Amino acid sequence: MLFMLTIAILLFACLFFYFIGYRFYAGRLDSELIHPDAKRVTPALEQNDGVDYVPSKPLVLFGHNFASIAGAGPVIGPIIAMHHFGWAITLVWILLGNVFIGAVHDYLTLMVSVRNRGSSIADIAESTMGYRAKAVFAIFLVLAMLLVIAVFGVVAAKTLIAQPEMVFPTFAIIPVSVILGWCIYKKNFNLKMVSWIAVLTVILNIYIGFQIPLSLPEDGVMGFSPLIFWFVILMIYAGIASILPVQILLQPRDYLSTYILFGTMALAILGLLWVGPELNTPAWRGAMSEEQGPVWPMLFVLVACGAVSGFHSLVVGGTTSKQLANEMQGKIISYGGMLTEGVVAVVTVLLVGGGLYWVAPQGSGIDMTQLGFRETLQSGGWILAFGNGFGNIVHQMLPFLSFTFASMIAVLALNTFVLTTLDTAVRITRFLVQESLGDKVFVFKNKYVVTVTVVFAAYLIGATDGWQKIWPIFGATNQLIAAVALFVVATWLMAVKKPTQYVLYPAIFMVITTIGALGWQAYRFFTAPQPNLFLGSTAVVLIGLAVFVGNEGRQALRGRRVISVSATEIPSRAE
């Protein structure tokens, strides 16, 4: 009962903290900075093209935005961070980082994009910090996004191979989503009714997949190894999904995927409260990790999406801002969406910390290869750790669900969100390339040419394992994107004569933390028994970029850059 009370207190304390943050801190952002106006015409209405700019139902857009930003980030980061530093410090940063940096970052980048006709954060950087900053930022973003597409594609492909039971439900959700979108936008059916029918169909597909696993022969298909075959299929899917009108596949699929994760998280929360496990992972493992380094700055880089993520600025400024029908809905969709991702991160900490064992209880006979935190993390990575922690807790609550089936549900939910991030990432990268090169190189105005180029480049990175050479420093890269986005927002706020402290201090903190993390990583890469000159040099280059960003932001804020915000005044509906 004591442990159950501890889990319950921790969980509800975290939820209450998020509620207070949304109610008061986000409210202050509205009253002092944004002043959302229901009468102001949004880009979705002003530039409605039925493809990328589409005014959307708020619940559907919340699902699309949340599914796109979440991915596997709020699961990966907290698991790795608590492994190295303990659950308590990880939980504290998840809470504080979300409310005061991550959700602020998401909400303000969304609204700045909305006030600039749906432009990306890179495009807005040109008007607030100058062309030089925009050019460097755009190149950096495109390279980072290609890496994300490649890695998420490989991760999803590996999951389909490891758990063939997931193949059918993973792909069956595509036609279900298309039909759902048709029912919502073409036939205007009741949203609640068609949503429940779609969710029940997805549950049926999960059961079918468990009964009929679809595995590929070990020698591959059509000359492709199983991994490359699934990777190619996923790249083709992502390319097609990224050029279709958002309301046909991307938006309803993300909306439906949200139900899958919410259902999974609901099972996890009920399981934690019912079983009341002890948090077996140490609360504090020390200020220095042998593998990762000092708690500052490495904890902040490891948790990443669980607290703040630069990738989110590309989502909210790349797709969400083009679908927002009413400014009054922006706070719940973006600030609320980030806090919801924070809830996923909190539940992950409690679930894995309570569902797996750090040390086997004496005389318990527990199979540590299956239920040991460090053992599962070493043998199967974060996917296995999350799946087995979930499976253990849910199986104890619902014995009729086998441990294997319960674990598969968790992994399916993760894989579903990885795919939502994958197709959204391709779409965002296409926007970035078209915005940056479309006016200079005529062929890059064509969305089909750009999409094929993006998908092929990501394929080369993933198929050749090139991503493994650069991925170890992606966490710091992601935080650097967040810092840049916050500096862009700060300069925009200054230009429209609004207070900047809500984003300027977080931006400075993120830049300093990123430089610290990259500096530590560069030191480790150069001084390792087998020095990695490539990664070390890349870290040094990124440090230079971080310094450049900080300097550009400083000069813009001091008025040494010409700042133009001509696109921020958008006529209201009344006009």
C-alpha positions in Angstrom: 0.0 0.0 0.0 2.9 2.4 0.8 4.4 1.8 -2.6 1.1 2.2 -4.3 0.6 5.5 -2.5 4.1 6.6 -3.5 3.3 5.9 -7.2 -0.1 7.6 -6.9 1.4 10.7 -5.1 4.2 11.1 -7.7 1.8 10.7 -10.6 -0.9 13.1 -9.4 1.7 15.6 -8.2 3.2 15.7 -11.7 -0.3 16.0 -13.3 -1.2 18.8 -10.9 2.1 20.7 -11.7 1.3 20.5 -15.4 -2.2 21.7 -14.8 -0.9 24.7 -12.8 1.6 25.4 -15.6 -1.0 25.4 -18.3 -3.5 27.4 -16.3 -1.2 30.2 -15.1 2.1 30.2 -17.0 0.6 29.6 -20.4 -2.1 32.1 -19.5 0.5 34.7 -18.8 2.1 34.0 -22.3 -1.3 34.7 -23.8 -2.0 37.9 -21.8 1.5 39.4 -22.2 2.8 38.2 -25.5 0.3 36.6 -27.9 -3.2 38.1 -27.3 -4.9 35.4 -29.4 -7.8 36.7 -31.4 -10.6 34.5 -32.6 -11.4 37.1 -35.3 -7.9 37.1 -36.8 -7.7 35.2 -40.1 -5.2 32.3 -39.8 -3.0 31.1 -42.7 -5.2 27.9 -42.9 -8.2 30.2 -43.9 -6.3 32.9 -45.8 -4.3 30.5 -47.9 -6.5 27.4 -47.9 -5.3 25.3 -50.8 -6.8 22.0 -49.8 -3.4 20.3 -49.7 -1.1 21.9 -47.1 -3.1 24.8 -45.8 -6.4 23.3 -44.5 -8.5 24.6 -41.6 -9.0 21.7 -39.3 -11.1 20.5 -36.4 -9.3 21.3 -33.2 -9.5 17.8 -31.8 -8.2 16.3 -35.0 -5.4 18.9 -35.2 -4.4 18.2 -31.6 -4.0 14.5 -32.5 -2.0 15.3 -35.6 0.3 17.7 -33.8 0.8 15.5 -30.8 1.5 12.4 -32.8 4.0 14.3 -35.0 5.9 15.8 -32.1 5.9 12.8 -29.8 7.4 10.0 -31.8 9.5 7.8 -29.5 11.3 10.8 -28.0 9.4 10.9 -24.6 10.2 7.2 -24.1 13.8 7.0 -25.3 15.2 10.0 -23.4 13.8 9.4 -19.9 14.7 5.7 -20.0 18.4 6.4 -20.9 18.6 9.4 -18.5 17.2 7.5 -15.5 19.6 4.6 -16.2 22.6 6.9 -15.9 21.4 9.5 -13.3 18.4 8.1 -11.5 14.6 8.6 -11.7 14.3 11.6 -9.4 16.5 14.1 -11.2 15.1 12.9 -14.5 11.6 13.5 -13.3 12.4 17.0 -12.0 13.9 18.1 -15.4 10.9 16.6 -17.3 8.5 18.7 -15.2 10.5 22.0 -15.1 11.7 21.7 -18.7 8.3 21.1 -20.1 6.4 23.9 -18.3 9.1 26.7 -18.6 10.9 25.8 -21.8 9.5 23.0 -23.9 5.8 24.0 -24.0 6.8 27.7 -24.2 9.0 26.9 -27.2 6.2 24.9 -28.9 3.4 27.5 -28.3 5.3 30.6 -29.3 6.9 29.1 -32.4 3.4 28.0 -33.5 1.9 31.5 -33.0 4.9 33.3 -34.5 4.5 31.1 -37.6 0.7 31.7 -37.6 1.4 35.5 -37.5 3.8 35.1 -40.4 1.4 33.3 -42.8 2.5 29.8 -41.8 6.2 30.3 -42.6 8.8 27.9 -41.2 11.0 29.0 -38.3 13.9 29.1 -40.8 12.1 31.6 -43.0 11.2 33.7 -40.1 14.8 33.7 -39.0 15.6 35.7 -42.1 13.2 38.5 -41.2 14.3 38.7 -37.6 18.0 37.8 -37.6 19.1 38.3 -41.2 19.8 36.2 -44.3 23.0 34.8 -43.1 21.3 33.3 -40.0 18.5 31.9 -42.2 20.9 30.3 -44.7 23.0 28.5 -42.0 19.9 27.5 -40.0 18.1 26.1 -43.1 21.1 24.0 -44.2 21.5 22.7 -40.6 17.8 21.9 -40.4 17.6 20.0 -43.6 20.6 17.8 -42.7 19.2 17.2 -39.2 15.8 16.2 -40.7 17.3 13.8 -43.2 19.0 12.1 -40.3 15.7 11.9 -38.4 13.9 10.4 -41.4 16.7 7.8 -41.9 16.9 6.8 -38.2 13.2 6.5 -37.6 12.8 4.5 -40.8 15.5 2.1 -39.7 14.0 1.8 -36.2 10.6 1.1 -37.5 11.9 -1.5 -40.0 13.9 -3.3 -37.2 10.8 -3.4 -35.1 8.7 -5.0 -37.9 11.4 -7.7 -38.2 11.7 -8.3 -34.4 8.0 -8.5 -33.9 6.2 -9.8 -37.1 2.9 -9.6 -35.2 3.1 -5.8 -35.7 3.3 -5.9 -39.5 -0.5 -6.3 -40.2 -1.7 -3.6 -37.7 1.1 -1.2 -38.7 0.0 -1.1 -42.3 -3.7 -1.8 -41.8 -4.1 1.6 -40.1 -3.4 3.3 -43.4 -6.7 2.4 -45.2 -8.6 2.9 -41.9 -7.1 6.4 -41.7 -8.1 7.2 -45.3 -11.6 6.1 -44.7 -11.7 8.1 -41.4 -10.6 11.2 -43.2 -13.2 10.7 -45.9 -15.9 10.3 -43.3 -14.9 13.4 -41.4 -14.1 15.9 -44.3 -16.2 14.6 -47.2 -19.3 13.2 -45.5 -19.2 15.3 -42.4 -20.1 12.3 -40.2 -20.2 12.6 -36.4 -16.6 12.8 -35.3 -17.1 10.9 -32.1 -19.0 8.0 -33.8 -16.5 7.4 -36.7 -13.6 7.8 -34.3 -14.9 5.0 -32.1 -15.5 2.7 -35.1 -12.0 3.4 -36.3 -10.4 2.7 -32.9 -12.3 -0.6 -32.6 -11.1 -1.5 -36.1 -7.5 -0.8 -35.0 -7.9 -3.0 -31.9 -9.3 -5.8 -34.2 -6.3 -5.4 -36.4 -3.9 -5.8 -33.5 -5.6 -9.1 -32.6 -5.4 -10.3 -36.2 -1.7 -9.3 -36.3 -1.1 -11.3 -33.1 -2.8 -14.4 -34.6 -1.1 -14.0 -38.1 2.5 -12.8 -37.8 4.0 -11.8 -41.1 7.7 -12.4 -41.2 10.0 -12.2 -44.2 12.3 -15.0 -45.3 15.8 -14.7 -43.8 17.4 -14.4 -47.3 15.2 -11.4 -48.1 12.8 -10.4 -50.8 13.6 -9.3 -54.4 17.3 -9.1 -53.5 16.7 -6.9 -50.5 17.5 -8.1 -47.0 14.5 -8.0 -44.6 15.7 -4.8 -43.0 16.3 -3.0 -46.3 13.0 -4.3 -47.7 10.9 -2.9 -44.9 13.1 0.3 -44.9 12.3 0.9 -48.6 8.6 0.2 -48.1 8.5 2.7 -45.2 10.4 5.3 -47.3 8.0 5.0 -50.2 5.0 5.2 -47.8 6.5 8.3 -46.1 7.1 10.0 -49.5 3.5 9.4 -50.7 2.0 10.4 -47.4 4.0 13.6 -47.4 2.6 14.9 -50.7 -1.1 13.9 -50.3 -3.5 16.5 -49.0 -3.1 16.4 -45.2 -6.8 15.6 -44.6 -6.6 12.4 -46.7 -4.0 10.4 -44.7 -1.5 12.4 -42.6 -4.0 14.2 -40.3 -6.5 11.3 -39.7 -3.7 8.8 -39.3 -2.0 11.0 -36.6 -5.4 11.6 -34.9 -6.1 7.9 -34.8 -2.6 7.1 -33.6 -3.2 9.4 -30.7 -6.0 7.1 -29.5 -3.5 4.2 -29.6 -1.0 5.9 -27.4 -3.6 7.4 -25.1 -5.1 3.9 -24.7 -1.7 2.5 -24.0 -0.9 5.2 -21.5 -4.2 4.7 -19.8 -3.5 1.0 -19.4 -0.1 1.9 -18.0 -1.5 4.4 -15.5 -4.2 2.0 -14.3 -1.6 -0.7 -14.0 0.7 1.4 -11.9 -2.1 2.4 -9.6 -3.5 -1.1 -9.3 -0.2 -3.0 -8.9 1.6 -0.3 -6.9 5.1 -1.4 -7.8 8.2 -0.2 -6.0 10.4 2.2 -7.9 13.3 -0.2 -8.3 15.6 2.2 -10.2 17.8 4.3 -7.9 16.4 7.8 -7.3 19.9 9.3 -7.7 22.9 7.6 -9.2 25.4 10.4 -8.8 26.6 13.5 -10.6 28.9 11.7 -13.0 28.1 8.8 -15.3 31.0 6.8 -16.6 29.4 6.3 -19.9 27.6 9.7 -20.5 29.5 12.2 -18.3 28.4 14.9 -15.8 24.7 15.3 -15.0 25.0 18.8 -16.4 24.9 19.2 -19.3 24.3 15.6 -20.3 21.0 14.9 -18.5 19.4 17.7 -20.4 20.6 16.4 -23.8 19.6 12.8 -22.9 16.0 13.6 -21.8 15.6 15.8 -24.9 12.0 15.4 -26.3 10.8 14.5 -22.8 11.3 18.1 -21.8 12.2 20.3 -24.8 12.8 19.5 -28.4 13.9 21.7 -31.3 12.2 19.3 -33.8 8.9 20.5 -32.4 9.5 24.0 -33.8 9.6 22.4 -37.3 6.4 20.6 -36.8 4.3 23.4 -35.3 5.8 25.9 -37.8 5.8 23.5 -40.7 2.4 21.8 -40.6 0.4 22.7 -37.5 0.4 26.5 -38.3 -1.0 25.7 -41.7 -4.0 23.9 -40.3 -5.0 26.1 -37.3 -8.4 27.5 -37.9 -8.7 29.7 -34.8 -5.9 31.4 -32.8 -7.8 30.6 -29.6 -7.1 26.9 -30.2 -3.3 27.4 -30.4 -2.6 27.1 -26.7 -4.3 23.8 -26.1 -2.9 22.3 -29.3 0.8 23.3 -28.8 1.4 24.1 -25.2 -1.1 21.5 -24.1 0.3 19.0 -26.7 3.8 19.4 -25.2 2.5 18.9 -21.7 0.8 15.8 -22.9 4.1 14.6 -24.2 5.5 15.4 -20.8 2.9 13.1 -19.2 4.1 10.3 -21.5 7.6 10.9 -20.3 6.5 10.9 -16.6 4.6 7.6 -17.1 7.6 6.1 -18.8 9.8 6.9 -15.8 7.3 5.3 -13.4 6.5 2.4 -15.7 10.0 1.3 -16.5 11.3 2.2 -13.0 8.5 0.2 -11.4 8.0 -2.6 -14.0 11.6 -3.7 -14.2 14.1 -4.6 -11.5 17.4 -3.0 -10.8 18.4 -5.9 -8.6 16.4 -9.2 -8.4 14.6 -9.6 -5.0 16.3 -12.3 -3.0 14.6 -15.7 -3.6 12.1 -14.3 -6.1 13.3 -16.4 -9.0 12.7 -13.5 -11.4 14.1 -13.8 -14.9 16.4 -10.7 -15.1 17.0 -11.2 -18.8 13.3 -10.4 -19.2 12.6 -8.1 -16.2 16.0 -6.6 -15.4 16.3 -2.9 -16.2 20.0 -3.0 -17.2 19.7 -6.4 -18.8 16.8 -5.5 -21.1 18.4 -2.2 -21.9 21.6 -3.8 -22.9 20.1 -6.7 -24.9 17.2 -5.0 -26.6 17.6 -1.2 -26.0 14.9 1.2 -24.9 12.2 -0.6 -27.0 12.5 -3.8 -25.1 12.8 -2.0 -21.7 9.6 0.0 -22.3 7.8 -3.0 -23.7 8.8 -5.4 -20.9 8.1 -2.9 -18.2 4.6 -2.2 -19.6 4.0 -5.9 -20.2 4.9 -6.8 -16.6 2.6 -4.2 -15.0 -0.4 -4.7 -17.3 -0.1 -8.5 -17.1 -0.2 -8.3 -13.3 -3.3 -6.1 -13.5 -5.0 -8.1 -16.3 -3.7 -11.8 -16.0 -5.8 -12.8 -19.1 -3.5 -10.6 -21.2 -0.3 -12.5 -21.6 3.0 -10.8 -20.9 4.0 -11.2 -24.5 0.7 -9.7 -25.9 0.8 -6.8 -23.4 4.4 -6.1 -24.4 3.5 -6.1 -28.1 0.8 -3.5 -27.4 3.4 -1.1 -26.0 5.8 -1.7 -28.8 3.0 -1.2 -31.4 2.1 2.1 -29.9 5.7 3.2 -30.1 6.1 2.0 -33.7 2.9 3.8 -34.6 4.2 7.1 -33.3 7.6 6.6 -35.0 5.8 6.3 -38.3 3.7 9.4 -37.7 7.0 11.3 -37.1 8.5 9.8 -40.2 5.9 11.0 -42.7 5.6 14.4 -41.0 9.4 14.8 -41.1 9.4 14.1 -44.9 6.7 16.8 -45.4 8.6 19.3 -43.2 11.9 18.7 -45.0 10.1 19.3 -48.3 8.8 22.6 -47.0 12.3 23.6 -45.9 13.9 22.8 -49.2 11.1 24.6 -51.2 11.3 27.7 -49.0 15.1 27.8 -49.2 15.8 26.9 -52.8 12.5 27.2 -54.7 13.0 30.8 -55.7 16.6 30.2 -56.7 16.4 26.8 -58.4 13.3 26.3 -60.5 13.1 22.6 -60.2 12.9 22.8 -56.4 9.6 24.5 -56.7 8.1 21.1 -57.7 7.0 19.2 -54.6 7.4 15.8 -56.3 11.0 16.5 -57.3 11.8 17.7 -53.8 10.0 14.8 -52.1 11.9 12.2 -54.2 15.2 14.0 -53.5 14.5 14.0 -49.8 13.4 10.4 -49.6 16.4 9.2 -51.7 18.9 11.1 -49.6 17.4 9.7 -46.4 17.5 6.2 -47.9 21.2 6.5 -48.6 21.8 7.6 -45.0 19.8 4.7 -43.6 20.7 1.9 -46.0 24.4 2.5 -45.7 24.4 2.8 -41.9 25.8 6.3 -42.3 23.4 7.5 -39.6 25.3 5.5 -36.9 28.3 7.7 -37.4 26.5 10.9 -36.5 23.5 9.8 -34.3 25.5 9.9 -31.0 25.5 13.7 -31.1 21.9 14.2 -32.4 20.6 14.9 -28.9 22.8 18.0 -28.6 21.8 18.9 -32.2 18.1 18.7 -31.3 18.6 21.0 -28.4 20.6 23.5 -30.5 17.6 23.7 -32.9 15.4 24.6 -29.9 17.9 27.3 -28.9 17.8 28.8 -32.4 14.0 28.7 -32.5 13.8 30.5 -29.1 16.3 33.2 -30.3 14.1 33.7 -33.4 11.0 34.1 -31.3 12.8 36.5 -28.9 13.9 38.7 -31.8 10.3 38.7 -33.2 8.9 39.6 -29.8 11.4 42.5 -29.5 10.4 43.7 -33.0 6.7 43.8 -32.0 7.6 45.4 -28.7 6.7 42.5 -26.4 8.7 41.2 -23.3 11.4 38.7 -24.3 12.4 37.2 -21.0 10.0 34.2 -21.3 12.1 32.9 -24.3 15.4 34.8 -24.0 16.5 33.2 -20.7 15.6 29.7 -21.9 17.4 30.3 -25.2 20.6 31.4 -23.4 20.3 28.3 -21.1 19.8 26.0 -24.1 22.8 27.5 -26.0 25.1 27.2 -23.0 23.9 23.7 -22.2 24.4 22.6 -25.8 27.9 24.0 -26.0 28.7 22.2 -22.7 27.3 18.9 -24.0 29.1 19.2 -27.3 32.3 20.2 -25.6 32.2 17.2 -23.3 31.3 14.9 -26.2 34.2 16.3 -28.3 36.6 15.7 -25.5 35.4 12.1 -25.1 35.6 11.4 -28.8 39.1 12.8 -29.2 40.5 11.2 -26.0 38.9 7.7 -26.3 41.3 4.7 -26.6 40.2 4.6 -30.2 39.6 8.3 -31.1 36.6 9.1 -33.3 37.9 12.1 -35.2 34.8 12.4 -37.4 32.4 12.7 -34.4 34.8 14.9 -32.5 35.2 17.3 -35.5 31.4 17.3 -36.0 30.9 18.3 -32.4 33.4 21.1 -32.7 31.6 22.4 -35.9 28.3 22.3 -34.0 29.9 24.3 -31.1 30.9 26.9 -33.7 27.3 26.9 -34.9 26.0 27.4 -31.4 28.4 30.3 -30.9 27.2 31.8 -34.2 23.6 31.4 -33.2 24.2 33.1 -29.9 26.1 36.0 -31.5 23.4 36.5 -34.2 20.7 36.5 -31.5 22.7 38.9 -29.3 23.2 41.4 -32.2 19.6 41.2 -33.3 18.4 41.8 -29.7 20.8 44.8 -29.4 19.4 46.3 -32.6 22.4 45.6 -34.8 20.4 43.7 -37.3 17.7 45.1 -39.5 14.5 43.4 -38.3 11.5 43.2 -40.5 8.1 41.9 -39.3 6.0 43.1 -42.2 4.3 39.7 -42.4 3.0 39.8 -38.8 0.0 41.9 -39.4 -2.8 39.7 -40.8 -6.3 41.1 -41.3 -9.0 40.0 -38.9 -12.2 38.3 -40.0 -14.1 41.4 -39.2 -12.1 43.4 -41.8 
